[in-house]
């Protein structure tokens, strides 16, 4: 899932960096725009998806599947992207092509 939000030109995030981010909610300072959103925001969304899947398993006997976690987290990030566009006044759909000729 991380590769969806990390710029491919940036060196891979190490497992140690991911573990620190998830367990301590601490992300290294970003030196470039490797994430469209802040790294800690992506970690938080991932943790939310993990916990939602966990509690769905506990209360609803829904199988805990990694694809579900990835789907939940990805949907949340895309929702945040759309909300960001709206707050910036960017249309979510391209404007129609109008010719003045």
Phi, psi and omega in degrees: 000324184301326184291343176292329188249355181259133177298127183298339180284345179275139178303150182304146176282133182281160178299321179299318179296320178294317180297318177297317181297317183284314185281325184253359185050045181230120179249144177296150179299140181276127178265343178221178178271061181286336176246144173292326176245169178296150182299321182293330177292319177294321177297316180297318178296320179295317178297320178299316180295320178299313181292322177299318179293321178299310182290331174295324176292316183294313187267332186243003183057029176282128181302140178274106184236135183299326179298326177293317179299314180298317180297315179298314181294318180296317179299320180294318179295318178294326175297317179295324178297315179296319178297323178296318178299316181297316181294334178270356180079021179267129180293140178281344177243147179296147178291147179293149178280119180241129179255137180264005180284000000 
